[in-house]
């Protein structure tokens, strides 16, 4: 059987530096897998499942800052001269999201959470990810053991 691989691609909004974005994505991936399939999380940790992260945040950030220079007020300039979101800027929101019981991760609960907290990360997880998950978990590509 071919080795399994996950290819993770971020969205178009501004991003933190690559290493910070990878840290956030990996933490979220492993946390989510632990909730639904501890064996799958262990395979990712043991690198039995290759995780590839496509990153182009530096390019996005450069384009968006040129189009809207006011963004730099809440960003930091990297050694490469590109502005990035500050390291750790998503940590509180991510900790709150991870602390929520799995049963609370329903469309109704997400809508309530979105009304309560305005956060880009919660917007993605709250609005778009549940719909994507519903569509993709209903399909079978034969790769499940």
Helices and strands as residue ranges (DSSP letters): E 5-9, H 18-36, H 38-45, E 50-54, H 57-67, G 69-74, E 75-77, E 83-85, H 91-99, G 102-104, H 107-116, H 120-123, I 124-129, H 130-137
